[in-house]
């Protein structure tokens, strides 16, 4: 009886992509919160920078 060895490739790109989307979403939420806090403290330039980065 002959035995053969095979290699199976698993595509995990969708899982990796999903993790990156979650990180990007979290970063955007943090930048929005920072932007809101900077507006509240009167630092409009830094607020604008954070809000632009969020989008």
Secondary structure, DSSP 8 states (H G I E B T S, - for coil): ------------HHHHHHHHHHHHHHHHHHHHHHHHHHHHTT-HHHHHHHHHHH-
